[in-house]
Structures are given as structure tokens and as C-alpha cells.
Amino acid sequence: MFRINANKGQQELSIPYWALDPSDLVGFLAGGVADDKALHYTDKITELKLGSLRAREYPGADERSLTVDTPVPYSLKRLWLELIDVELRTFEGRSVTHSPM
């Protein structure tokens, strides 16, 4: 028998972060986020899961049917690093000027 707070003779139940509902994980990691930010998180999670699936076979997981909800392990550290990189990066580029018609 598994329990969250296991007693003697019972096994403790633990659920890996990558098997959690992505919206619950994003809510835990970032607090309340706007829909566009949440979409960026879920896109990044799906991308990381795809990379993990391509590196190793997981029974029942298939690249063609992979979604953000597919329970495939991925690096939480990599997720954080890639998301924080976008927030801290300085973008430079040419300014766009509009000429009068």
C-alpha cells in the first residue's frame, strides 16, 4: 500500500514533477502567469520532453503522439535555465523607421 505520509510497513507515494499536470507545475514554479506566458512554458516543456524521448525510449511514449501531458522525464533545471534566459537576455537590432507616404 502506498501513502503520502507512510506509516510503518507502508511505502511512501511520490510523484515525479514531470508527471504532474503542466498547469499545476507552472503555477507552482511561477505563481500566476498570463495565458501567453503559460503557453510559452508548456511549449518549452513539450520541447524538452521531445528531446528526452528522442534520446531514450520510454514504453508507451511515441514522438508522433507526444503532448505536454505525456509523462516523459525532462530536466527541470534545463526548463528553468531556458525560461530565465529569455527574461534576462538583451535584444539588439536595427530600429525600424517609417517613411511618410
N, C-alpha and C positions, 0 to 999 in steps of 0.2 A: 504494500500500500504506500502511495506517495502522499505527502502532506507538505504544505508550505512551512509550517512550524512542526517539524517532525519530532515525535516522541521516540523513546527507546524502542528499537525493533522496527521502526518505520524509516523509509527513505525520504529525504527532503526533495521536494519538487523544485526544479529550477528551469526556467525557460530562457533560452538564449535571446539576446536583443534582436538578432536577425530574423527571428520567428515571430516577433511582435507585429501588430498592425502598424504599418508605416506612419499613419497619422498620430497614433499614440506615442511612437518613438520620437517623431518630430516635435510633438507637444512637450515631451519630457526634455528633449535636448535644447529646444529653442524657445520654449514658452509659446504663447500665442503668436502665430505668424499669419501674415496676409496670404490669401489664396495663391498669388503669383509666387511668393517665396516658398510656400508649401509645395507647389508644383516643381520648383527648382530642386527642392530636397528629394522629392520622390523620383524625379528624373535621374538625379545623381545616384540614388540608392539602386535603381534599376540598372544603371550603367555599371556600377560596382558589382552587382550580382551577376551580370552578364560576363564580366571579366573573370569572376571567380568560377563560373560554370564552364567557361572556355578553358580554364587552367586545370580543371579537375571534374571528373564525372560524379554527379550526385544522383542516386537512384530516384526515379520518378520526375526528375527535372529535365526539361528539354528547352533548348535555346529558342525554338520556334514558338513555344507557348509561355515563355518567361514573362512574368509581370512583377510589379513591385511587391505583390503579396506572396510570390513564390518563396518558400522557406529555403533559401540558399545563403550560406555564410558569406560575409563580406567584412572588410576591415572598417570598424567604426572610427579608428584613427585616420584612415585614408579619407573617409567621408568628411570628418571634421577639417582635415588639412585642406581638402579641395574646396570646401564651402567657405572657410575663413580666408583662403587665398583670394577669392573673388571680392570679399568685403574689404580687404586691405590693399589690393592692387591699385596702382595709379595708372590710369589710362592716358596715353598721349596720342595725339593725332592732329591732322590738319583741321583747321577751323573751316567751316563751310560759310561762304558768303553768298548772299542772294543779290543778283544784279537787277536793277529796275527794268521792267518790261517796256 
